[in-house]
Amino acid sequence: METIEKNKYGLVGKNISYSFSEGYFAQKFKDLGLTGYSYRNFDLSQIDEFEKLILENKGLKGLNVTIPYKEAVMPYLDKLDKKAKKIGAVNTIKFTKKGLKGYNTDIYGFKKSIKPFLKKHHKRALILGTGGASKAVAFVFKELGIKFKFVSRSPKKNQLQYTDLNEKLMEKYTVLVNCTPLGTFPDIKEKPTIPYAFISDRHLLFDLIYNPEKTAFLQEGEKQGAMIRNGLRMLELQAEKSWKIWNSK
């Protein structure tokens, strides 16, 4: 039992029983022949439970962070990686001798998973949602030279609201990325309220959700002839990047 305590990892989030991470890392430990390693879900009803989690789990080496705490967890950390600080969101935490350090591996995962599917005409993107994951998506689009607009139910300056989306805008912005939790299991019929009728075969729809495999958002895009991708590959990539960070010197 003590060996397990020495090599503990986990996922911090809310209502995360559906998450793939626990099974993914259990399989990874098995494939690598690692004994005394564990990965579990830490389902927090609110972020102020984070301190108690840390105090009660002395063997923790690393954590992943998901919705809705990628931004809220930051004040509890001792240090931030440059990119995580610039983005303003953390999805990976490493336990170091100097305290907790936050990283963002969503950037790596998103960039590597969307890049192979981008065509020359994919010059503009709509980012649906303004949470922590959307910030990583925006960071990648800046790196790739793709212009983007955030779409929000409560838009701030220079952001769009869903009712702003018309035929002209939809024709102009040919990459659509869902960064909201809408459509996640078990609420699989939910989807962002965009005018799907204006989607064409020139569009690429990317959903950060991976459960279900094909969300209502992606199904609507597919009906219109768009190219569609879910978030599973992104999640696998960011998980591998997290593992490298946790095991780096």
Backbone as numpy.savetxt, mean C-alpha at the origin, in Angstrom:
# Nx Ny Nz CAx CAy CAz Cx Cy Cz
9.93 -21.90 22.86 9.09 -20.69 22.86 9.96 -19.44 22.86
11.06 -19.51 23.59 11.94 -18.34 23.71 12.54 -17.95 22.37
12.84 -18.95 21.52 13.42 -18.64 20.21 12.45 -17.87 19.34
11.15 -18.20 19.48 10.13 -17.46 18.73 10.14 -16.00 19.14
10.23 -15.77 20.44 10.23 -14.40 20.96 11.42 -13.59 20.43
12.49 -14.26 20.08 13.69 -13.56 19.60 13.59 -13.14 18.14
12.66 -13.69 17.42 12.56 -13.38 15.99 11.11 -13.13 15.57
10.53 -12.11 16.16 9.11 -11.82 15.91 8.95 -10.65 14.93
8.02 -10.83 14.02 7.66 -9.79 13.06 6.14 -9.69 13.02
5.63 -8.66 12.40 4.18 -8.57 12.34 3.66 -7.42 11.51
2.34 -7.37 11.41 1.64 -6.34 10.65 0.74 -5.54 11.57
0.87 -4.21 11.49 0.03 -3.30 12.27 -1.02 -2.68 11.36
-2.27 -2.78 11.75 -3.34 -2.19 10.96 -4.65 -2.29 11.70
-5.75 -2.11 10.98 -7.09 -2.18 11.57 -7.96 -3.08 10.69
-8.64 -4.04 11.32 -9.47 -5.01 10.59 -8.65 -5.71 9.50
-7.57 -6.35 9.92 -6.62 -6.92 8.96 -6.60 -8.44 8.93
-7.66 -9.07 9.38 -7.70 -10.54 9.39 -7.57 -11.12 7.98
-7.94 -10.31 6.96 -7.89 -10.75 5.56 -6.46 -10.73 5.00
-5.53 -10.09 5.70 -4.21 -9.80 5.14 -3.44 -11.04 4.72
-2.68 -10.89 3.64 -1.90 -12.01 3.10 -0.56 -12.14 3.82
-0.14 -11.10 4.53 1.23 -11.02 5.06 1.59 -12.15 6.01
0.67 -12.50 6.90 0.93 -13.54 7.89 1.28 -14.87 7.20
0.45 -15.25 6.23 0.70 -16.50 5.49 1.93 -16.41 4.62
2.15 -15.25 4.04 3.29 -15.04 3.13 4.61 -15.25 3.88
4.72 -14.63 5.05 5.97 -14.75 5.80 6.12 -16.11 6.47
5.01 -16.73 6.85 5.07 -18.09 7.41 5.68 -19.04 6.38
5.24 -18.88 5.12 5.77 -19.69 4.02 7.23 -19.36 3.75
7.55 -18.08 3.85 8.93 -17.63 3.60 9.88 -18.25 4.63
9.49 -18.21 5.90 10.32 -18.79 6.96 10.52 -20.29 6.71
9.46 -20.94 6.25 9.53 -22.39 5.97 10.47 -22.65 4.80
10.33 -21.86 3.72 11.17 -22.04 2.53 12.65 -21.81 2.84
12.92 -20.87 3.75 14.30 -20.55 4.11 14.85 -21.45 5.21
13.98 -22.34 5.73 14.40 -23.25 6.79 14.68 -22.54 8.10
13.97 -21.45 8.34 14.18 -20.66 9.56 13.27 -21.15 10.68
13.87 -21.58 11.77 13.08 -21.98 12.93 13.15 -20.86 13.97
12.12 -20.74 14.77 12.10 -19.70 15.78 11.73 -18.33 15.23
11.10 -18.31 14.07 10.63 -17.05 13.46 9.11 -17.06 13.43
8.51 -15.90 13.71 7.05 -15.81 13.63 6.63 -14.45 13.07
5.44 -14.44 12.48 4.86 -13.20 11.94 3.37 -13.24 12.26
2.87 -12.17 12.88 1.46 -12.18 13.27 0.82 -10.81 13.02
-0.50 -10.81 12.98 -1.25 -9.57 12.82 -1.44 -8.89 14.17
-1.20 -7.59 14.21 -1.49 -6.78 15.38 -2.61 -5.82 14.99
-3.83 -6.24 15.29 -5.02 -5.48 14.88 -5.33 -4.44 15.96
-5.07 -3.18 15.66 -5.28 -2.10 16.62 -6.55 -1.32 16.29
-7.39 -1.10 17.28 -8.62 -0.32 17.05 -8.30 1.16 16.92
-7.17 1.58 17.52 -6.67 2.96 17.35 -5.16 2.98 17.54
-4.51 3.98 16.97 -3.05 4.01 16.93 -2.40 4.17 18.30
-3.11 4.74 19.27 -2.47 4.92 20.58 -2.24 3.59 21.31
-2.71 2.48 20.71 -2.41 1.15 21.26 -1.03 0.66 20.83
-0.39 1.44 19.96 0.90 1.03 19.41 1.98 0.92 20.48
2.01 1.88 21.40 3.03 1.86 22.46 2.92 0.61 23.32
1.70 0.21 23.64 1.47 -0.99 24.43 1.95 -2.23 23.68
1.69 -2.25 22.37 2.13 -3.36 21.51 3.65 -3.53 21.62
4.37 -2.43 21.52 5.84 -2.47 21.58 6.33 -2.96 22.94
5.71 -2.46 24.00 6.11 -2.84 25.35 5.86 -4.31 25.65
4.77 -4.84 25.10 4.38 -6.22 25.42 5.01 -7.27 24.50
5.71 -6.82 23.45 6.31 -7.77 22.50 7.81 -7.49 22.35
8.54 -7.90 23.35 9.96 -7.59 23.44 10.81 -8.18 22.32
10.36 -9.28 21.73 11.18 -9.94 20.70 11.02 -9.38 19.30
10.27 -8.30 19.13 10.02 -7.79 17.78 11.28 -7.28 17.10
11.42 -7.68 15.83 12.55 -7.22 15.01 12.08 -6.25 13.92
10.82 -6.43 13.50 10.33 -5.58 12.42 8.82 -5.66 12.29
8.25 -4.58 11.76 6.81 -4.51 11.54 6.49 -3.94 10.17
5.40 -4.41 9.60 4.80 -3.74 8.44 3.61 -2.94 8.97
3.25 -1.90 8.25 2.12 -1.04 8.66 1.19 -0.88 7.47
-0.11 -1.06 7.72 -1.08 -0.90 6.64 -2.19 0.05 7.06
-3.22 0.15 6.22 -4.36 1.03 6.45 -4.94 0.79 7.85
-5.23 1.82 8.63 -5.15 3.25 8.30 -4.02 3.98 9.02
-2.91 3.27 9.31 -1.90 3.83 10.21 -0.57 4.23 9.59
-0.49 4.28 8.26 0.80 4.58 7.62 1.31 5.98 7.93
0.41 6.89 8.19 0.81 8.25 8.57 0.76 8.41 10.09
-0.27 7.86 10.72 -0.49 8.02 12.16 0.61 7.40 13.02
1.32 6.40 12.48 2.36 5.72 13.26 3.65 6.55 13.36
3.81 7.52 12.48 5.09 8.25 12.39 5.54 8.94 13.68
4.66 9.57 14.45 5.11 10.22 15.70 5.66 9.25 16.74
5.38 7.95 16.58 5.85 6.95 17.54 7.25 6.42 17.19
7.80 6.89 16.08 9.10 6.39 15.62 10.22 7.34 16.02
11.42 6.78 16.15 12.58 7.57 16.57 13.31 8.19 15.38
13.20 7.54 14.23 13.92 8.03 13.06 13.18 7.62 11.79
13.34 8.43 10.73 12.72 8.11 9.45 13.75 8.05 8.34
13.62 7.07 7.47 14.40 7.01 6.25 14.07 8.25 5.41
15.02 8.71 4.60 14.82 9.93 3.81 13.56 9.91 2.95
13.35 8.80 2.25 12.18 8.71 1.36 10.87 8.68 2.15
10.86 7.97 3.26 9.66 7.91 4.10 9.32 9.30 4.64
10.35 10.03 5.01 10.15 11.39 5.52 9.60 12.30 4.43
10.14 12.17 3.24 9.72 12.99 2.11 8.27 12.68 1.72
7.92 11.41 1.74 6.57 10.99 1.37 5.56 11.34 2.45
5.96 11.13 3.72 5.05 11.37 4.82 4.19 10.16 5.15
4.75 8.97 4.88 4.04 7.73 5.18 5.05 6.60 5.37
4.73 5.70 6.30 5.62 4.59 6.64 4.85 3.28 6.54
5.45 2.26 5.93 4.80 0.95 5.91 5.73 -0.16 6.43
6.95 0.23 6.81 7.92 -0.74 7.33 8.68 -0.11 8.50
8.78 -0.86 9.60 9.50 -0.38 10.78 10.58 -1.38 11.15
11.78 -0.86 11.33 12.90 -1.70 11.76 13.27 -1.36 13.20
13.48 -2.39 14.01 13.88 -2.20 15.40 15.40 -2.16 15.45
15.96 -1.03 15.82 17.41 -0.87 15.86 17.86 -0.56 17.29
19.16 -0.53 17.49 19.71 -0.22 18.82 19.37 1.21 19.22
19.15 2.05 18.22 18.83 3.46 18.48 17.32 3.74 18.47
16.53 2.67 18.40 15.08 2.84 18.42 14.40 2.39 17.14
13.19 2.85 16.94 12.38 2.44 15.79 12.62 3.36 14.59
12.94 2.74 13.45 13.17 3.52 12.23 12.13 3.14 11.17
11.52 4.18 10.58 10.47 3.97 9.59 10.95 4.08 8.16
10.44 3.19 7.31 10.77 3.16 5.89 9.48 3.10 5.08
9.60 3.33 3.78 8.46 3.14 2.89 8.88 2.23 1.74
8.40 0.99 1.76 8.73 0.04 0.68 7.61 -0.02 -0.36
6.52 0.72 -0.12 5.43 0.80 -1.11 5.95 1.42 -2.41
6.88 2.34 -2.30 7.45 3.00 -3.48 8.06 1.95 -4.40
8.92 1.14 -3.83 9.59 0.08 -4.58 8.57 -0.88 -5.19
7.62 -1.34 -4.36 6.63 -2.30 -4.83 5.76 -1.77 -5.94
5.29 -0.52 -5.80 4.41 0.06 -6.81 5.17 0.31 -8.12
6.35 0.88 -8.01 7.12 1.21 -9.21 7.43 -0.04 -10.03
7.91 -1.08 -9.36 8.29 -2.31 -10.06 7.08 -3.04 -10.65
5.92 -2.90 -10.02 4.75 -3.64 -10.50 3.97 -2.91 -11.59
4.02 -1.57 -11.61 3.25 -0.85 -12.64 4.08 -0.55 -13.89
5.38 -0.36 -13.71 6.23 0.09 -14.82 6.13 -0.77 -16.08
6.11 -2.10 -15.99 6.04 -2.92 -17.21 4.77 -2.73 -18.03
3.74 -2.14 -17.43 2.45 -2.01 -18.12 2.16 -0.60 -18.62
3.08 0.32 -18.38 2.88 1.70 -18.83 3.23 1.84 -20.31
2.32 2.44 -21.07 2.53 2.71 -22.49 2.90 4.18 -22.70
3.31 4.50 -23.91 3.73 5.88 -24.21 2.64 6.90 -23.94
1.38 6.51 -24.16 0.29 7.47 -23.97 -0.15 7.61 -22.51
0.44 6.83 -21.62 0.11 6.93 -20.20 0.92 8.06 -19.56
0.51 9.28 -19.84 1.26 10.46 -19.38 0.63 11.15 -18.18
-0.65 10.80 -17.89 -1.34 11.44 -16.78 -2.11 10.39 -15.98
-2.16 10.61 -14.67 -2.82 9.64 -13.79 -3.74 10.31 -12.78
-4.79 9.60 -12.43 -5.67 10.00 -11.33 -5.41 9.05 -10.17
-5.10 9.62 -9.01 -4.88 8.83 -7.80 -6.13 8.94 -6.95
-6.86 7.84 -6.82 -8.11 7.84 -6.08 -7.83 7.58 -4.61
-8.07 8.60 -3.77 -7.78 8.50 -2.34 -6.55 9.30 -1.97
-6.48 9.71 -0.72 -5.37 10.57 -0.28 -4.68 10.06 0.99
-4.83 8.77 1.27 -4.20 8.18 2.46 -2.71 7.92 2.25
-2.11 7.19 3.19 -0.68 6.94 3.16 -0.17 6.27 1.90
-0.92 5.30 1.38 -0.49 4.58 0.17 -0.47 5.50 -1.04
-1.40 6.44 -1.10 -1.48 7.36 -2.24 -0.24 8.24 -2.34
0.38 8.49 -1.20 1.58 9.34 -1.19 2.76 8.62 -1.85
2.84 7.32 -1.64 3.90 6.53 -2.29 3.66 6.47 -3.79
2.40 6.33 -4.19 2.03 6.29 -5.61 2.42 7.61 -6.29
2.11 8.72 -5.62 2.45 10.05 -6.16 3.97 10.21 -6.29
4.70 9.71 -5.33 6.17 9.78 -5.34 6.72 9.05 -6.57
6.17 7.89 -6.86 6.60 7.09 -8.02 6.27 7.81 -9.32
5.08 8.38 -9.42 4.70 9.09 -10.63 5.62 10.29 -10.89
6.04 10.95 -9.82 6.99 12.06 -9.98 8.30 11.54 -10.56
8.77 10.41 -10.04 10.01 9.80 -10.54 9.88 9.40 -12.01
8.70 8.94 -12.40 8.48 8.47 -13.77 8.08 9.58 -14.74
7.90 10.78 -14.21 7.52 11.91 -15.07 6.07 11.86 -15.52
5.23 11.20 -14.74 3.79 11.14 -15.05 3.05 12.18 -14.21
2.32 13.04 -14.88 1.55 14.07 -14.18 0.34 13.40 -13.52
-0.05 13.91 -12.36 -1.15 13.26 -11.64 -1.99 14.26 -10.87
-3.20 13.80 -10.56 -4.12 14.56 -9.72 -4.69 13.60 -8.68
-4.82 14.10 -7.46 -5.50 13.33 -6.42 -7.00 13.55 -6.55
-7.78 12.50 -6.31 -9.23 12.60 -6.28 -9.69 12.21 -4.88
-10.48 13.08 -4.25 -10.86 12.86 -2.86 -12.32 13.23 -2.61
-12.90 12.61 -1.60 -14.26 12.98 -1.20 -14.25 14.35 -0.52
-13.10 14.68 0.10 -12.94 15.99 0.76 -11.67 16.63 0.22
-11.72 17.13 -1.02 -10.50 17.62 -1.67 -9.90 18.87 -1.04
-8.57 18.89 -1.03 -7.84 20.08 -0.61 -7.48 20.85 -1.87
-6.71 21.89 -1.71 -6.32 22.72 -2.85 -5.60 21.88 -3.92
-5.96 22.11 -5.19 -5.37 21.41 -6.34 -5.76 19.94 -6.44
-6.74 19.52 -5.64 -7.24 18.16 -5.74 -8.64 18.17 -6.37
-9.00 17.05 -6.96 -10.33 16.92 -7.57 -11.27 16.17 -6.63
-12.56 16.43 -6.78 -13.53 15.57 -6.10 -14.17 14.67 -7.16
-14.79 13.62 -6.72 -15.30 12.62 -7.66 -16.31 13.20 -8.64
-17.07 14.19 -8.19 -18.07 14.80 -9.08 -17.44 15.66 -10.17
-16.16 15.97 -10.04 -15.44 16.75 -11.07 -15.12 15.90 -12.30
-15.10 14.60 -12.14 -14.65 13.72 -13.21 -15.69 13.64 -14.33
-15.29 14.12 -15.50 -16.17 14.10 -16.66 -15.46 13.40 -17.83
-16.09 13.37 -18.97 -15.54 12.68 -20.13 -14.18 13.24 -20.55
-14.06 14.56 -20.54 -12.82 15.22 -20.96 -11.65 14.83 -20.04
-11.88 14.87 -18.74 -10.83 14.52 -17.78 -10.46 13.04 -17.88
-11.46 12.21 -18.05 -11.20 10.77 -18.13 -10.42 10.40 -19.38
-10.64 11.12 -20.44 -9.88 10.89 -21.68 -8.44 11.34 -21.52
-8.24 12.38 -20.75 -6.91 12.97 -20.55 -6.05 12.13 -19.60
-6.69 11.63 -18.54 -5.97 10.87 -17.51 -6.21 9.38 -17.75
-5.22 8.73 -18.33 -5.42 7.35 -18.78 -4.87 6.28 -17.82
-4.33 6.72 -16.68 -3.93 5.78 -15.64 -4.78 6.09 -14.40
-5.45 5.09 -13.88 -6.30 5.26 -12.70 -5.82 4.31 -11.61
-5.49 4.85 -10.45 -4.98 4.01 -9.36 -5.90 4.13 -8.15
-6.48 3.02 -7.74 -7.33 3.02 -6.55 -6.51 2.80 -5.30
-6.41 3.85 -4.49 -5.68 3.78 -3.21 -6.64 3.78 -2.02
-7.93 3.65 -2.30 -8.92 3.58 -1.23 -9.15 2.11 -0.86
-9.76 1.86 0.30 -10.07 0.47 0.66 -11.37 -0.04 0.04
-12.02 0.78 -0.78 -13.30 0.39 -1.37 -13.18 -0.84 -2.26
-13.96 -1.86 -1.92 -13.93 -3.10 -2.70 -13.17 -4.23 -2.04
-12.54 -3.93 -0.90 -11.80 -4.97 -0.18 -12.78 -5.98 0.42
-12.39 -7.25 0.40 -13.18 -8.30 1.04 -13.46 -7.93 2.49
-14.68 -8.06 3.00 -15.84 -8.73 2.39 -16.77 -7.80 1.59
-16.46 -6.50 1.56 -17.35 -5.54 0.87 -16.99 -5.44 -0.61
-17.09 -6.57 -1.30 -16.55 -6.67 -2.66 -17.36 -5.96 -3.74
-18.55 -5.50 -3.41 -19.36 -4.80 -4.41 -19.07 -3.29 -4.44
-18.35 -2.81 -3.46 -18.05 -1.38 -3.39 -16.96 -1.00 -4.40
-17.01 0.25 -4.86 -15.98 0.74 -5.78 -16.01 2.26 -5.77
-14.90 2.90 -6.16 -14.89 4.37 -6.25 -15.94 4.86 -7.23
-16.55 6.00 -6.91 -17.64 6.53 -7.75 -17.09 7.41 -8.87
-16.54 6.75 -9.87 -16.02 7.45 -11.04 -16.89 7.10 -12.25
-16.88 7.93 -13.31 -17.70 7.62 -14.50 -17.04 6.55 -15.38
-17.32 5.30 -15.05 -16.69 4.17 -15.73 -17.00 4.12 -17.22
-18.10 4.73 -17.61 -18.50 4.71 -19.03 -17.47 5.39 -19.93
-16.63 6.27 -19.35 -15.65 7.02 -20.14 -14.27 6.35 -20.15
-14.19 5.16 -19.59 -12.94 4.38 -19.63 -12.87 3.66 -20.98
-11.65 3.60 -21.55 -11.47 2.95 -22.85 -10.30 1.98 -22.81
-9.99 1.43 -23.98 -8.86 0.49 -24.05 -7.51 1.20 -23.95
-7.54 2.52 -23.85 -6.30 3.29 -23.64 -5.96 3.41 -22.16
-6.88 3.00 -21.32 -6.69 3.16 -19.87 -5.98 1.96 -19.24
-5.26 2.27 -18.18 -4.68 1.26 -17.29 -5.27 1.51 -15.91
-5.95 0.49 -15.36 -6.51 0.57 -14.02 -5.69 -0.29 -13.09
-5.19 0.31 -12.03 -4.37 -0.40 -11.04 -5.04 -0.26 -9.69
-5.31 -1.39 -9.05 -5.94 -1.38 -7.73 -4.95 -1.90 -6.70
-4.70 -1.14 -5.66 -3.78 -1.58 -4.61 -4.35 -2.76 -3.82
-5.66 -2.97 -3.93 -6.32 -4.10 -3.27 -5.96 -5.40 -4.00
-5.81 -6.48 -3.24 -5.50 -7.78 -3.83 -6.50 -8.85 -3.41
-7.41 -8.50 -2.52 -8.44 -9.44 -2.06 -9.79 -8.74 -2.07
-10.64 -9.00 -3.10 -10.55 -10.08 -4.08 -9.53 -9.80 -5.19
-9.21 -10.83 -5.94 -8.23 -10.73 -7.03 -8.68 -9.71 -8.08
-9.98 -9.69 -8.35 -10.51 -8.73 -9.32 -11.63 -7.94 -8.65
-11.31 -6.73 -8.22 -12.27 -5.89 -7.51 -13.35 -5.37 -8.47
-14.40 -4.81 -7.90 -15.47 -4.22 -8.71 -14.91 -3.10 -9.59
-13.96 -2.35 -9.07 -13.27 -1.28 -9.81 -12.59 -1.85 -11.06
-11.86 -2.93 -10.88 -11.16 -3.56 -12.01 -12.14 -4.22 -12.99
-13.18 -4.81 -12.46 -14.19 -5.45 -13.33 -14.83 -4.43 -14.26
-15.14 -3.25 -13.72 -15.75 -2.19 -14.54 -14.79 -1.73 -15.63
-13.50 -1.61 -15.28 -12.50 -1.22 -16.26 -12.33 -2.26 -17.35
-12.35 -3.51 -16.95 -12.20 -4.62 -17.90 -13.35 -4.63 -18.91
-14.55 -4.34 -18.42 -15.73 -4.29 -19.31 -15.54 -3.26 -20.42
-14.80 -2.20 -20.11 -14.58 -1.11 -21.06 -13.34 -1.33 -21.93
-12.68 -2.47 -21.73 -11.51 -2.80 -22.54 -10.18 -2.33 -21.98
-10.20 -1.82 -20.76 -8.96 -1.31 -20.15 -8.05 -2.45 -19.70
-6.76 -2.14 -19.57 -5.81 -3.08 -18.99 -5.95 -2.97 -17.47
-5.97 -4.08 -16.76 -6.17 -4.04 -15.31 -5.09 -4.82 -14.57
-4.76 -4.32 -13.38 -3.78 -4.99 -12.52 -4.19 -4.79 -11.07
-4.05 -5.86 -10.25 -4.33 -5.70 -8.83 -3.04 -5.50 -8.04
-3.15 -5.41 -6.72 -2.00 -5.04 -5.90 -1.18 -6.19 -5.35
-1.44 -7.42 -5.79 -0.73 -8.56 -5.20 0.78 -8.52 -5.46
1.17 -8.27 -6.70 2.60 -8.23 -7.02 3.30 -7.10 -6.27
2.63 -5.96 -6.17 3.17 -4.83 -5.41 3.41 -5.23 -3.95
2.44 -5.97 -3.39 2.54 -6.38 -1.99 3.70 -7.36 -1.78
3.84 -8.29 -2.73 4.95 -9.25 -2.64 6.30 -8.54 -2.70
6.40 -7.59 -3.61 7.65 -6.84 -3.78 7.99 -6.01 -2.55
6.98 -5.32 -2.00 7.26 -4.50 -0.83 7.58 -5.37 0.39
6.97 -6.56 0.45 7.26 -7.49 1.55 8.71 -7.96 1.49
9.18 -8.28 0.28 10.58 -8.70 0.11 11.55 -7.58 0.46
11.18 -6.36 0.09 12.01 -5.19 0.42 12.05 -4.99 1.94
10.92 -5.18 2.60 10.87 -5.08 4.06 11.80 -6.10 4.71
11.76 -7.32 4.18 12.60 -8.39 4.71 14.08 -8.04 4.61
14.47 -7.45 3.49 15.86 -7.01 3.29 16.24 -5.93 4.29
15.34 -5.00 4.52 15.59 -3.91 5.49 15.77 -4.48 6.89
14.87 -5.38 7.30 14.94 -5.94 8.63 16.23 -6.71 8.87
16.77 -7.28 7.79 17.97 -8.12 7.94 19.26 -7.42 7.50
19.17 -6.13 7.22 20.38 -5.38 6.85 21.10 -4.91 8.12
22.39 -4.71 7.98 23.20 -4.27 9.12 23.05 -2.77 9.33
